[in-house]
Amino acid sequence: MNRREFLFGAAAAAGAMSAFAGNTAPGGAAKPAQEKVRLRIAHLTDPQFGFGPGKSAAKKYAADLARFEREIEIVNDMKPDLALITGDLTNNYNDVTKDWPRLLGKFKVPLAVAPGNHDLGNSITKPVLDRYLSVFGYDYKAFDVKGWRIIVGNTQFWRKTDLVEEKARYEAWLKDECKKAKAFGGRVLFAGHIPPFADKPTEGDTYENYPKAGRAARMEMYRAAGARFFLAGHTHRFIAHGWKDLTILNPETTSTNFDGRPHGFRLFDIADKYDYSYNFVKVR
């Protein structure tokens, strides 16, 4: 991989430290502190093979796949502590078995994946969930990296589903993980495909957010667990918001960005006292 094939953008976009209606500013200061970095995450989202630019479905898929394979090489070269993909791995959930078994083996750094709506459907069904699990092995998990507790959720359980027992097991697991996470004293990071909100915490229900009923309670549950950050995807646009001392971040995608930004991912560095940088890595 030629390093000229990618470049770093400016430090975290303006607005990452802005206060929003009803909120205080996010808890960590968006300022690089490379000499004190405690955790480095390559945050990738929505490769969504088959959704990007192209004149046919096959060409769209091929272009998205090729771009993502370049991205894997870049991530491997950077050697972050964790590569995190926050959902929508393909545009059609029937395609998750097509290339992902091979792609998972190409990562040479620790990897965690959260499912998205295009991976499980807007309403999860058992056959689709089983197909996803046959490739990735889990749809939610929690683990430790360099003194941080990482909790990767399945935000599709916020949508309507007939999988009542599976959803109940997930909610019980999430509550238990939140209780255990308190022991990390604030070094807690949540990740999932859909962000709690896209523009403001009081917004109505849309395709881009958690249902308003229960949204604030869910964010307070994250905060009570000690979470300082929530890394999401889904919106196909860069977002940096805050809910009290919880910072919510969405990066650009490798597929199609609705706000016209280039394709790429974000290199998320956390330093002492929760200071962080969220630098853009452009991928041609």
PyRosetta script that sets phi, psi and omega in degrees:
from pyrosetta import init, pose_from_sequence

init()
pose = pose_from_sequence("MNRREFLFGAAAAAGAMSAFAGNTAPGGAAKPAQEKVRLRIAHLTDPQFGFGPGKSAAKKYAADLARFEREIEIVNDMKPDLALITGDLTNNYNDVTKDWPRLLGKFKVPLAVAPGNHDLGNSITKPVLDRYLSVFGYDYKAFDVKGWRIIVGNTQFWRKTDLVEEKARYEAWLKDECKKAKAFGGRVLFAGHIPPFADKPTEGDTYENYPKAGRAARMEMYRAAGARFFLAGHTHRFIAHGWKDLTILNPETTSTNFDGRPHGFRLFDIADKYDYSYNFVKVR")
pose.set_psi(1, 121.8)
pose.set_omega(1, 175.7)
pose.set_phi(2, -78.8)
pose.set_psi(2, 124.2)
pose.set_omega(2, -177.2)
pose.set_phi(3, -62.1)
pose.set_psi(3, -18.7)
pose.set_omega(3, 177.4)
pose.set_phi(4, -70.9)
pose.set_psi(4, -11.1)
pose.set_omega(4, 179.9)
pose.set_phi(5, -76.4)
pose.set_psi(5, -8.2)
pose.set_omega(5, 175.3)
pose.set_phi(6, -140.2)
pose.set_psi(6, 161.1)
pose.set_omega(6, 177.7)
pose.set_phi(7, -148.2)
pose.set_psi(7, 154.2)
pose.set_omega(7, 176.3)
pose.set_phi(8, -86.1)
pose.set_psi(8, 139.9)
pose.set_omega(8, 173.3)
pose.set_phi(9, -86.3)
pose.set_psi(9, -166.7)
pose.set_omega(9, 176.7)
pose.set_phi(10, -67.6)
pose.set_psi(10, 166.1)
pose.set_omega(10, 175.3)
pose.set_phi(11, -62.4)
pose.set_psi(11, 174.2)
pose.set_omega(11, -171.0)
pose.set_phi(12, -39.5)
pose.set_psi(12, 137.3)
pose.set_omega(12, -172.6)
pose.set_phi(13, -58.2)
pose.set_psi(13, 149.2)
pose.set_omega(13, 177.2)
pose.set_phi(14, -57.7)
pose.set_psi(14, 138.1)
pose.set_omega(14, -178.4)
pose.set_phi(15, 106.8)
pose.set_psi(15, -12.6)
pose.set_omega(15, -178.6)
pose.set_phi(16, -64.4)
pose.set_psi(16, -23.5)
pose.set_omega(16, 179.5)
pose.set_phi(17, -107.9)
pose.set_psi(17, 11.9)
pose.set_omega(17, -178.4)
pose.set_phi(18, -73.1)
pose.set_psi(18, 148.1)
pose.set_omega(18, 172.3)
pose.set_phi(19, -87.3)
pose.set_psi(19, 147.3)
pose.set_omega(19, 179.2)
pose.set_phi(20, -118.0)
pose.set_psi(20, 160.9)
pose.set_omega(20, -175.9)
pose.set_phi(21, -52.0)
pose.set_psi(21, 123.7)
pose.set_omega(21, 177.8)
pose.set_phi(22, 84.5)
pose.set_psi(22, -1.6)
pose.set_omega(22, -177.2)
pose.set_phi(23, -121.5)
pose.set_psi(23, 155.3)
pose.set_omega(23, 162.3)
pose.set_phi(24, -85.6)
pose.set_psi(24, 173.5)
pose.set_omega(24, 179.3)
pose.set_phi(25, -67.3)
pose.set_psi(25, 156.2)
pose.set_omega(25, 176.9)
pose.set_phi(26, -54.3)
pose.set_psi(26, 156.4)
pose.set_omega(26, -170.8)
pose.set_phi(27, -71.2)
pose.set_psi(27, -33.6)
pose.set_omega(27, -177.6)
pose.set_phi(28, -100.0)
pose.set_psi(28, 147.8)
pose.set_omega(28, 178.3)
pose.set_phi(29, -83.8)
pose.set_psi(29, 130.1)
pose.set_omega(29, -178.3)
pose.set_phi(30, -81.5)
pose.set_psi(30, 78.6)
pose.set_omega(30, 179.1)
pose.set_phi(31, -143.5)
pose.set_psi(31, 129.6)
pose.set_omega(31, -177.5)
pose.set_phi(32, -63.1)
pose.set_psi(32, 143.1)
pose.set_omega(32, 175.6)
pose.set_phi(33, -146.2)
pose.set_psi(33, 64.1)
pose.set_omega(33, -169.4)
pose.set_phi(34, -56.6)
pose.set_psi(34, -34.4)
pose.set_omega(34, -177.2)
pose.set_phi(35, -72.0)
pose.set_psi(35, -11.8)
pose.set_omega(35, -177.7)
pose.set_phi(36, -121.2)
pose.set_psi(36, 16.2)
pose.set_omega(36, -177.5)
pose.set_phi(37, -62.5)
pose.set_psi(37, 129.3)
pose.set_omega(37, 179.3)
pose.set_phi(38, -105.1)
pose.set_psi(38, -23.9)
pose.set_omega(38, -178.4)
pose.set_phi(39, -150.7)
pose.set_psi(39, 130.9)
pose.set_omega(39, 178.5)
pose.set_phi(40, -122.6)
pose.set_psi(40, 123.5)
pose.set_omega(40, -179.7)
pose.set_phi(41, -122.7)
pose.set_psi(41, 128.7)
pose.set_omega(41, 168.4)
pose.set_phi(42, -86.2)
pose.set_psi(42, 108.8)
pose.set_omega(42, -175.6)
pose.set_phi(43, -98.0)
pose.set_psi(43, 107.6)
pose.set_omega(43, 179.4)
pose.set_phi(44, -110.4)
pose.set_psi(44, 151.0)
pose.set_omega(44, 177.2)
pose.set_phi(45, -154.5)
pose.set_psi(45, 152.4)
pose.set_omega(45, 171.7)
pose.set_phi(46, 50.5)
pose.set_psi(46, 53.1)
pose.set_omega(46, 170.9)
pose.set_phi(47, -61.4)
pose.set_psi(47, -35.2)
pose.set_omega(47, 166.6)
pose.set_phi(48, 43.1)
pose.set_psi(48, 57.0)
pose.set_omega(48, -175.9)
pose.set_phi(49, -51.5)
pose.set_psi(49, 122.8)
pose.set_omega(49, 179.5)
pose.set_phi(50, 107.0)
pose.set_psi(50, -3.2)
pose.set_omega(50, -177.9)
pose.set_phi(51, -102.3)
pose.set_psi(51, -22.3)
pose.set_omega(51, -172.8)
pose.set_phi(52, -74.5)
pose.set_psi(52, -170.0)
pose.set_omega(52, -175.9)
pose.set_phi(53, -67.3)
pose.set_psi(53, 146.5)
pose.set_omega(53, 179.5)
pose.set_phi(54, 158.8)
pose.set_psi(54, 160.4)
pose.set_omega(54, -175.6)
pose.set_phi(55, -91.1)
pose.set_psi(55, -11.7)
pose.set_omega(55, 178.7)
pose.set_phi(56, -144.9)
pose.set_psi(56, 163.4)
pose.set_omega(56, 179.9)
pose.set_phi(57, -59.4)
pose.set_psi(57, -41.2)
pose.set_omega(57, -179.0)
pose.set_phi(58, -65.5)
pose.set_psi(58, -41.1)
pose.set_omega(58, -179.8)
pose.set_phi(59, -70.4)
pose.set_psi(59, -36.5)
pose.set_omega(59, 176.1)
pose.set_phi(60, -60.9)
pose.set_psi(60, -47.5)
pose.set_omega(60, -178.8)
pose.set_phi(61, -61.3)
pose.set_psi(61, -46.8)
pose.set_omega(61, -177.2)
pose.set_phi(62, -62.6)
pose.set_psi(62, -40.6)
pose.set_omega(62, -179.1)
pose.set_phi(63, -67.4)
pose.set_psi(63, -43.7)
pose.set_omega(63, 178.8)
pose.set_phi(64, -63.4)
pose.set_psi(64, -42.8)
pose.set_omega(64, -179.4)
pose.set_phi(65, -64.0)
pose.set_psi(65, -44.9)
pose.set_omega(65, -179.2)
pose.set_phi(66, -62.7)
pose.set_psi(66, -41.1)
pose.set_omega(66, 178.6)
pose.set_phi(67, -63.2)
pose.set_psi(67, -41.3)
pose.set_omega(67, -178.7)
pose.set_phi(68, -69.2)
pose.set_psi(68, -35.1)
pose.set_omega(68, 177.5)
pose.set_phi(69, -65.4)
pose.set_psi(69, -36.5)
pose.set_omega(69, 173.4)
pose.set_phi(70, -62.7)
pose.set_psi(70, -38.9)
pose.set_omega(70, -179.2)
pose.set_phi(71, -64.5)
pose.set_psi(71, -40.1)
pose.set_omega(71, 177.2)
pose.set_phi(72, -59.8)
pose.set_psi(72, -42.3)
pose.set_omega(72, 179.3)
pose.set_phi(73, -62.1)
pose.set_psi(73, -40.4)
pose.set_omega(73, 178.8)
pose.set_phi(74, -64.6)
pose.set_psi(74, -45.2)
pose.set_omega(74, -179.9)
pose.set_phi(75, -61.9)
pose.set_psi(75, -45.3)
pose.set_omega(75, 178.5)
pose.set_phi(76, -59.4)
pose.set_psi(76, -38.7)
pose.set_omega(76, -179.9)
pose.set_phi(77, -66.7)
pose.set_psi(77, -34.6)
pose.set_omega(77, -179.0)
pose.set_phi(78, -76.6)
pose.set_psi(78, -25.1)
pose.set_omega(78, 178.8)
pose.set_phi(79, 55.4)
pose.set_psi(79, 54.6)
pose.set_omega(79, 175.4)
pose.set_phi(80, -69.8)
pose.set_psi(80, 167.8)
pose.set_omega(80, 176.8)
pose.set_phi(81, -69.3)
pose.set_psi(81, -25.5)
pose.set_omega(81, -177.3)
pose.set_phi(82, -157.7)
pose.set_psi(82, 137.8)
pose.set_omega(82, 165.6)
pose.set_phi(83, -102.0)
pose.set_psi(83, 128.3)
pose.set_omega(83, -176.5)
pose.set_phi(84, -124.0)
pose.set_psi(84, 122.1)
pose.set_omega(84, 178.1)
pose.set_phi(85, -111.8)
pose.set_psi(85, 119.1)
pose.set_omega(85, -174.5)
pose.set_phi(86, -100.5)
pose.set_psi(86, 55.6)
pose.set_omega(86, 164.1)
pose.set_phi(87, 92.6)
pose.set_psi(87, 174.2)
pose.set_omega(87, -174.2)
pose.set_phi(88, 52.4)
pose.set_psi(88, 67.3)
pose.set_omega(88, -177.2)
pose.set_phi(89, -76.2)
pose.set_psi(89, -31.6)
pose.set_omega(89, 173.0)
pose.set_phi(90, -135.9)
pose.set_psi(90, 164.2)
pose.set_omega(90, 177.7)
pose.set_phi(91, -78.7)
pose.set_psi(91, -26.1)
pose.set_omega(91, -179.3)
pose.set_phi(92, -124.4)
pose.set_psi(92, 122.2)
pose.set_omega(92, -175.1)
pose.set_phi(93, -62.2)
pose.set_psi(93, -17.3)
pose.set_omega(93, 176.0)
pose.set_phi(94, -68.7)
pose.set_psi(94, -15.2)
pose.set_omega(94, -175.7)
pose.set_phi(95, -93.6)
pose.set_psi(95, 0.2)
pose.set_omega(95, -175.0)
pose.set_phi(96, -64.3)
pose.set_psi(96, -24.2)
pose.set_omega(96, 179.1)
pose.set_phi(97, -87.6)
pose.set_psi(97, -2.2)
pose.set_omega(97, -172.8)
pose.set_phi(98, -75.8)
pose.set_psi(98, -56.0)
pose.set_omega(98, -176.7)
pose.set_phi(99, -121.8)
pose.set_psi(99, -18.5)
pose.set_omega(99, -173.1)
pose.set_phi(100, -66.3)
pose.set_psi(100, -35.1)
pose.set_omega(100, 175.4)
pose.set_phi(101, -56.6)
pose.set_psi(101, -37.8)
pose.set_omega(101, 178.3)
pose.set_phi(102, -73.8)
pose.set_psi(102, -42.5)
pose.set_omega(102, -176.6)
pose.set_phi(103, -64.8)
pose.set_psi(103, -37.9)
pose.set_omega(103, 179.7)
pose.set_phi(104, -57.8)
pose.set_psi(104, -35.3)
pose.set_omega(104, -179.8)
pose.set_phi(105, -74.0)
pose.set_psi(105, -13.1)
pose.set_omega(105, -179.1)
pose.set_phi(106, -83.8)
pose.set_psi(106, -18.4)
pose.set_omega(106, 178.4)
pose.set_phi(107, -73.3)
pose.set_psi(107, 129.9)
pose.set_omega(107, 178.8)
pose.set_phi(108, -107.9)
pose.set_psi(108, 11.7)
pose.set_omega(108, 176.9)
pose.set_phi(109, -125.5)
pose.set_psi(109, 160.7)
pose.set_omega(109, 176.5)
pose.set_phi(110, -55.1)
pose.set_psi(110, 140.1)
pose.set_omega(110, -173.7)
pose.set_phi(111, -133.1)
pose.set_psi(111, 138.0)
pose.set_omega(111, 171.3)
pose.set_phi(112, -132.7)
pose.set_psi(112, 143.4)
pose.set_omega(112, -175.8)
pose.set_phi(113, -131.3)
pose.set_psi(113, 133.2)
pose.set_omega(113, 172.0)
pose.set_phi(114, -107.3)
pose.set_psi(114, 139.1)
pose.set_omega(114, 179.2)
pose.set_phi(115, -77.5)
pose.set_psi(115, 151.4)
pose.set_omega(115, 176.5)
pose.set_phi(116, -116.7)
pose.set_psi(116, -179.7)
pose.set_omega(116, -177.9)
pose.set_phi(117, -66.9)
pose.set_psi(117, -29.6)
pose.set_omega(117, 177.6)
pose.set_phi(118, -78.4)
pose.set_psi(118, -13.4)
pose.set_omega(118, 177.8)
pose.set_phi(119, -90.5)
pose.set_psi(119, -31.2)
pose.set_omega(119, -176.0)
pose.set_phi(120, -119.9)
pose.set_psi(120, -7.0)
pose.set_omega(120, -175.1)
pose.set_phi(121, 87.8)
pose.set_psi(121, 156.0)
pose.set_omega(121, 179.7)
pose.set_phi(122, -67.0)
pose.set_psi(122, -24.1)
pose.set_omega(122, 172.7)
pose.set_phi(123, -128.8)
pose.set_psi(123, 110.0)
pose.set_omega(123, -172.0)
pose.set_phi(124, -64.2)
pose.set_psi(124, 134.6)
pose.set_omega(124, 172.6)
pose.set_phi(125, -118.3)
pose.set_psi(125, 158.7)
pose.set_omega(125, -175.8)
pose.set_phi(126, -62.1)
pose.set_psi(126, -46.2)
pose.set_omega(126, -179.5)
pose.set_phi(127, -60.7)
pose.set_psi(127, -39.4)
pose.set_omega(127, -179.0)
pose.set_phi(128, -70.4)
pose.set_psi(128, -41.0)
pose.set_omega(128, 177.3)
pose.set_phi(129, -63.0)
pose.set_psi(129, -43.5)
pose.set_omega(129, 179.6)
pose.set_phi(130, -62.5)
pose.set_psi(130, -38.9)
pose.set_omega(130, 178.3)
pose.set_phi(131, -62.8)
pose.set_psi(131, -45.0)
pose.set_omega(131, 178.8)
pose.set_phi(132, -60.6)
pose.set_psi(132, -46.7)
pose.set_omega(132, -178.2)
pose.set_phi(133, -65.7)
pose.set_psi(133, -27.8)
pose.set_omega(133, 178.9)
pose.set_phi(134, -65.9)
pose.set_psi(134, -22.5)
pose.set_omega(134, 179.2)
pose.set_phi(135, -96.7)
pose.set_psi(135, -49.0)
pose.set_omega(135, -170.2)
pose.set_phi(136, -98.5)
pose.set_psi(136, -21.1)
pose.set_omega(136, 175.2)
pose.set_phi(137, 84.6)
pose.set_psi(137, -14.4)
pose.set_omega(137, 179.6)
pose.set_phi(138, -158.2)
pose.set_psi(138, 157.2)
pose.set_omega(138, 171.7)
pose.set_phi(139, -120.0)
pose.set_psi(139, -2.8)
pose.set_omega(139, 170.3)
pose.set_phi(140, -158.8)
pose.set_psi(140, 149.9)
pose.set_omega(140, -178.3)
pose.set_phi(141, -164.5)
pose.set_psi(141, 163.0)
pose.set_omega(141, 175.6)
pose.set_phi(142, -135.6)
pose.set_psi(142, 143.6)
pose.set_omega(142, -176.9)
pose.set_phi(143, -161.5)
pose.set_psi(143, 169.8)
pose.set_omega(143, -178.5)
pose.set_phi(144, -111.1)
pose.set_psi(144, 140.2)
pose.set_omega(144, 174.3)
pose.set_phi(145, -138.5)
pose.set_psi(145, 114.3)
pose.set_omega(145, 174.3)
pose.set_phi(146, 50.3)
pose.set_psi(146, 45.6)
pose.set_omega(146, 176.5)
pose.set_phi(147, 84.2)
pose.set_psi(147, 2.1)
pose.set_omega(147, 176.1)
pose.set_phi(148, -107.8)
pose.set_psi(148, 142.1)
pose.set_omega(148, 173.8)
pose.set_phi(149, -95.2)
pose.set_psi(149, 121.7)
pose.set_omega(149, -179.5)
pose.set_phi(150, -107.9)
pose.set_psi(150, 123.5)
pose.set_omega(150, 179.9)
pose.set_phi(151, -118.5)
pose.set_psi(151, 111.2)
pose.set_omega(151, -177.4)
pose.set_phi(152, -102.6)
pose.set_psi(152, 117.9)
pose.set_omega(152, -174.3)
pose.set_phi(153, -105.6)
pose.set_psi(153, 169.4)
pose.set_omega(153, 174.9)
pose.set_phi(154, -108.3)
pose.set_psi(154, 93.5)
pose.set_omega(154, -175.7)
pose.set_phi(155, -71.5)
pose.set_psi(155, -9.7)
pose.set_omega(155, 177.0)
pose.set_phi(156, -68.4)
pose.set_psi(156, -17.6)
pose.set_omega(156, 175.5)
pose.set_phi(157, -72.9)
pose.set_psi(157, -6.2)
pose.set_omega(157, 171.1)
pose.set_phi(158, -78.6)
pose.set_psi(158, -15.5)
pose.set_omega(158, 178.9)
pose.set_phi(159, -91.2)
pose.set_psi(159, 166.6)
pose.set_omega(159, 178.8)
pose.set_phi(160, -64.8)
pose.set_psi(160, 135.1)
pose.set_omega(160, 178.3)
pose.set_phi(161, -153.6)
pose.set_psi(161, 151.1)
pose.set_omega(161, 175.2)
pose.set_phi(162, -86.3)
pose.set_psi(162, -4.1)
pose.set_omega(162, -179.4)
pose.set_phi(163, -83.0)
pose.set_psi(163, 69.7)
pose.set_omega(163, -174.0)
pose.set_phi(164, -63.4)
pose.set_psi(164, -45.6)
pose.set_omega(164, -178.0)
pose.set_phi(165, -67.3)
pose.set_psi(165, -41.5)
pose.set_omega(165, 179.1)
pose.set_phi(166, -63.8)
pose.set_psi(166, -40.6)
pose.set_omega(166, 178.8)
pose.set_phi(167, -66.0)
pose.set_psi(167, -41.2)
pose.set_omega(167, 178.8)
pose.set_phi(168, -63.0)
pose.set_psi(168, -40.7)
pose.set_omega(168, 177.6)
pose.set_phi(169, -63.7)
pose.set_psi(169, -40.2)
pose.set_omega(169, 178.5)
pose.set_phi(170, -62.9)
pose.set_psi(170, -46.4)
pose.set_omega(170, -178.6)
pose.set_phi(171, -63.8)
pose.set_psi(171, -39.0)
pose.set_omega(171, 177.8)
pose.set_phi(172, -65.3)
pose.set_psi(172, -42.8)
pose.set_omega(172, 177.2)
pose.set_phi(173, -60.4)
pose.set_psi(173, -45.4)
pose.set_omega(173, -177.3)
pose.set_phi(174, -63.3)
pose.set_psi(174, -43.1)
pose.set_omega(174, 178.6)
pose.set_phi(175, -63.1)
pose.set_psi(175, -39.7)
pose.set_omega(175, 179.4)
pose.set_phi(176, -67.0)
pose.set_psi(176, -41.6)
pose.set_omega(176, 178.7)
pose.set_phi(177, -64.7)
pose.set_psi(177, -36.1)
pose.set_omega(177, 177.5)
pose.set_phi(178, -63.8)
pose.set_psi(178, -39.3)
pose.set_omega(178, 177.9)
pose.set_phi(179, -64.2)
pose.set_psi(179, -45.4)
pose.set_omega(179, -178.5)
pose.set_phi(180, -68.7)
pose.set_psi(180, -30.4)
pose.set_omega(180, -176.3)
pose.set_phi(181, -66.9)
pose.set_psi(181, -22.4)
pose.set_omega(181, -179.2)
pose.set_phi(182, -57.5)
pose.set_psi(182, -27.3)
pose.set_omega(182, -179.2)
pose.set_phi(183, -65.7)
pose.set_psi(183, -15.6)
pose.set_omega(183, -178.8)
pose.set_phi(184, -85.7)
pose.set_psi(184, -1.9)
pose.set_omega(184, 171.9)
pose.set_phi(185, 58.5)
pose.set_psi(185, 39.4)
pose.set_omega(185, 177.7)
pose.set_phi(186, 103.0)
pose.set_psi(186, -15.1)
pose.set_omega(186, 179.1)
pose.set_phi(187, -87.2)
pose.set_psi(187, 68.6)
pose.set_omega(187, -176.6)
pose.set_phi(188, -132.4)
pose.set_psi(188, 134.5)
pose.set_omega(188, -179.8)
pose.set_phi(189, -131.9)
pose.set_psi(189, 127.2)
pose.set_omega(189, 174.2)
pose.set_phi(190, -99.3)
pose.set_psi(190, 151.2)
pose.set_omega(190, 176.0)
pose.set_phi(191, -143.0)
pose.set_psi(191, 145.5)
pose.set_omega(191, 177.9)
pose.set_phi(192, -172.8)
pose.set_psi(192, 166.9)
pose.set_omega(192, -174.7)
pose.set_phi(193, -70.4)
pose.set_psi(193, -55.3)
pose.set_omega(193, -175.2)
pose.set_phi(194, -89.3)
pose.set_psi(194, 129.2)
pose.set_omega(194, 177.2)
pose.set_phi(195, -75.3)
pose.set_psi(195, 156.2)
pose.set_omega(195, 177.1)
pose.set_phi(196, -55.8)
pose.set_psi(196, -41.2)
pose.set_omega(196, 175.2)
pose.set_phi(197, -149.5)
pose.set_psi(197, 158.4)
pose.set_omega(197, -175.7)
pose.set_phi(198, -99.9)
pose.set_psi(198, -36.9)
pose.set_omega(198, -176.2)
pose.set_phi(199, -126.4)
pose.set_psi(199, -43.6)
pose.set_omega(199, 176.8)
pose.set_phi(200, -150.2)
pose.set_psi(200, 149.4)
pose.set_omega(200, -172.1)
pose.set_phi(201, -65.2)
pose.set_psi(201, -20.1)
pose.set_omega(201, -178.6)
pose.set_phi(202, -96.6)
pose.set_psi(202, 5.4)
pose.set_omega(202, -177.7)
pose.set_phi(203, -62.1)
pose.set_psi(203, 155.8)
pose.set_omega(203, 178.3)
pose.set_phi(204, -73.2)
pose.set_psi(204, 174.1)
pose.set_omega(204, -179.7)
pose.set_phi(205, -67.0)
pose.set_psi(205, 129.2)
pose.set_omega(205, 175.5)
pose.set_phi(206, -139.6)
pose.set_psi(206, 178.8)
pose.set_omega(206, 176.5)
pose.set_phi(207, -63.5)
pose.set_psi(207, -22.2)
pose.set_omega(207, -169.9)
pose.set_phi(208, -96.0)
pose.set_psi(208, -0.2)
pose.set_omega(208, -170.9)
pose.set_phi(209, -139.8)
pose.set_psi(209, 174.9)
pose.set_omega(209, 170.4)
pose.set_phi(210, -70.2)
pose.set_psi(210, 152.6)
pose.set_omega(210, 171.8)
pose.set_phi(211, -56.6)
pose.set_psi(211, 138.9)
pose.set_omega(211, -176.8)
pose.set_phi(212, -60.0)
pose.set_psi(212, -38.5)
pose.set_omega(212, 176.3)
pose.set_phi(213, -67.3)
pose.set_psi(213, 111.9)
pose.set_omega(213, -179.1)
pose.set_phi(214, 95.8)
pose.set_psi(214, -7.3)
pose.set_omega(214, -177.1)
pose.set_phi(215, -62.7)
pose.set_psi(215, -52.0)
pose.set_omega(215, -178.6)
pose.set_phi(216, -62.8)
pose.set_psi(216, -40.2)
pose.set_omega(216, 179.6)
pose.set_phi(217, -63.7)
pose.set_psi(217, -37.6)
pose.set_omega(217, 179.4)
pose.set_phi(218, -67.3)
pose.set_psi(218, -41.9)
pose.set_omega(218, 178.2)
pose.set_phi(219, -65.9)
pose.set_psi(219, -36.5)
pose.set_omega(219, 177.0)
pose.set_phi(220, -67.1)
pose.set_psi(220, -32.2)
pose.set_omega(220, 176.2)
pose.set_phi(221, -65.0)
pose.set_psi(221, -41.7)
pose.set_omega(221, 176.2)
pose.set_phi(222, -60.2)
pose.set_psi(222, -46.2)
pose.set_omega(222, -178.3)
pose.set_phi(223, -65.0)
pose.set_psi(223, -41.6)
pose.set_omega(223, 179.4)
pose.set_phi(224, -62.6)
pose.set_psi(224, -27.5)
pose.set_omega(224, 176.8)
pose.set_phi(225, -75.5)
pose.set_psi(225, -10.5)
pose.set_omega(225, -178.9)
pose.set_phi(226, 98.4)
pose.set_psi(226, 10.7)
pose.set_omega(226, -177.1)
pose.set_phi(227, -67.3)
pose.set_psi(227, 134.8)
pose.set_omega(227, 174.5)
pose.set_phi(228, -107.0)
pose.set_psi(228, -21.0)
pose.set_omega(228, -176.2)
pose.set_phi(229, -138.8)
pose.set_psi(229, 147.7)
pose.set_omega(229, 171.4)
pose.set_phi(230, -131.8)
pose.set_psi(230, 117.3)
pose.set_omega(230, 179.5)
pose.set_phi(231, -103.0)
pose.set_psi(231, 126.6)
pose.set_omega(231, -173.4)
pose.set_phi(232, -131.3)
pose.set_psi(232, -174.4)
pose.set_omega(232, 177.1)
pose.set_phi(233, -143.6)
pose.set_psi(233, -139.5)
pose.set_omega(233, 166.8)
pose.set_phi(234, 78.3)
pose.set_psi(234, -39.6)
pose.set_omega(234, -170.3)
pose.set_phi(235, -79.5)
pose.set_psi(235, -16.9)
pose.set_omega(235, -176.7)
pose.set_phi(236, 57.1)
pose.set_psi(236, 30.5)
pose.set_omega(236, 175.1)
pose.set_phi(237, -156.5)
pose.set_psi(237, 151.9)
pose.set_omega(237, 179.8)
pose.set_phi(238, -70.7)
pose.set_psi(238, 132.9)
pose.set_omega(238, 178.2)
pose.set_phi(239, -138.6)
pose.set_psi(239, 137.6)
pose.set_omega(239, 172.1)
pose.set_phi(240, -138.2)
pose.set_psi(240, 110.0)
pose.set_omega(240, -176.8)
pose.set_phi(241, -129.8)
pose.set_psi(241, 170.0)
pose.set_omega(241, 175.2)
pose.set_phi(242, -134.7)
pose.set_psi(242, 145.1)
pose.set_omega(242, 169.6)
pose.set_phi(243, -124.1)
pose.set_psi(243, 99.0)
pose.set_omega(243, -174.0)
pose.set_phi(244, 56.5)
pose.set_psi(244, -118.7)
pose.set_omega(244, -179.1)
pose.set_phi(245, -100.0)
pose.set_psi(245, 18.1)
pose.set_omega(245, 176.1)
pose.set_phi(246, -100.7)
pose.set_psi(246, 121.9)
pose.set_omega(246, 178.8)
pose.set_phi(247, -96.3)
pose.set_psi(247, 127.7)
pose.set_omega(247, -178.3)
pose.set_phi(248, -113.0)
pose.set_psi(248, 123.5)
pose.set_omega(248, -174.3)
pose.set_phi(249, -128.7)
pose.set_psi(249, 132.4)
pose.set_omega(249, 172.9)
pose.set_phi(250, -123.2)
pose.set_psi(250, 128.4)
pose.set_omega(250, 178.3)
pose.set_phi(251, -91.3)
pose.set_psi(251, 178.2)
pose.set_omega(251, 168.6)
pose.set_phi(252, -66.6)
pose.set_psi(252, 172.4)
pose.set_omega(252, -179.9)
pose.set_phi(253, -115.0)
pose.set_psi(253, 170.5)
pose.set_omega(253, 175.0)
pose.set_phi(254, -91.7)
pose.set_psi(254, 0.0)
pose.set_omega(254, -175.0)
pose.set_phi(255, -108.7)
pose.set_psi(255, -85.9)
pose.set_omega(255, -178.8)
pose.set_phi(256, -137.2)
pose.set_psi(256, 121.0)
pose.set_omega(256, 179.0)
pose.set_phi(257, -97.5)
pose.set_psi(257, 123.3)
pose.set_omega(257, -175.8)
pose.set_phi(258, -67.9)
pose.set_psi(258, -21.3)
pose.set_omega(258, -178.7)
pose.set_phi(259, -96.3)
pose.set_psi(259, 11.2)
pose.set_omega(259, 174.9)
pose.set_phi(260, 82.7)
pose.set_psi(260, 4.7)
pose.set_omega(260, 179.8)
pose.set_phi(261, -71.0)
pose.set_psi(261, 158.4)
pose.set_omega(261, 176.3)
pose.set_phi(262, -66.3)
pose.set_psi(262, 166.1)
pose.set_omega(262, 175.1)
pose.set_phi(263, -76.1)
pose.set_psi(263, 148.9)
pose.set_omega(263, 177.5)
pose.set_phi(264, 164.8)
pose.set_psi(264, -160.8)
pose.set_omega(264, 177.3)
pose.set_phi(265, -145.9)
pose.set_psi(265, 179.2)
pose.set_omega(265, -178.0)
pose.set_phi(266, -117.1)
pose.set_psi(266, 137.1)
pose.set_omega(266, 173.8)
pose.set_phi(267, -98.6)
pose.set_psi(267, 111.3)
pose.set_omega(267, -172.1)
pose.set_phi(268, -102.2)
pose.set_psi(268, 111.9)
pose.set_omega(268, 179.1)
pose.set_phi(269, -110.4)
pose.set_psi(269, 126.7)
pose.set_omega(269, 175.8)
pose.set_phi(270, -109.7)
pose.set_psi(270, 129.9)
pose.set_omega(270, 179.5)
pose.set_phi(271, -113.9)
pose.set_psi(271, -165.5)
pose.set_omega(271, 178.5)
pose.set_phi(272, -62.5)
pose.set_psi(272, 151.4)
pose.set_omega(272, 176.9)
pose.set_phi(273, 58.8)
pose.set_psi(273, 25.4)
pose.set_omega(273, 175.2)
pose.set_phi(274, 68.3)
pose.set_psi(274, 11.5)
pose.set_omega(274, 170.2)
pose.set_phi(275, -62.3)
pose.set_psi(275, 146.9)
pose.set_omega(275, -177.2)
pose.set_phi(276, -149.7)
pose.set_psi(276, 160.1)
pose.set_omega(276, 167.5)
pose.set_phi(277, -126.9)
pose.set_psi(277, 154.5)
pose.set_omega(277, -172.8)
pose.set_phi(278, -141.0)
pose.set_psi(278, 70.6)
pose.set_omega(278, -170.2)
pose.set_phi(279, -84.1)
pose.set_psi(279, 141.9)
pose.set_omega(279, -177.2)
pose.set_phi(280, -85.1)
pose.set_psi(280, 135.5)
pose.set_omega(280, 174.8)
pose.set_phi(281, -115.9)
pose.set_psi(281, 113.7)
pose.set_omega(281, -176.8)
pose.set_phi(282, -82.9)
pose.set_psi(282, 138.3)
pose.set_omega(282, 179.4)
pose.set_phi(283, -125.9)
pose.set_psi(283, 121.7)
pose.set_omega(283, -179.4)
pose.set_phi(284, -80.2)
pose.dump_pdb("model.pdb")
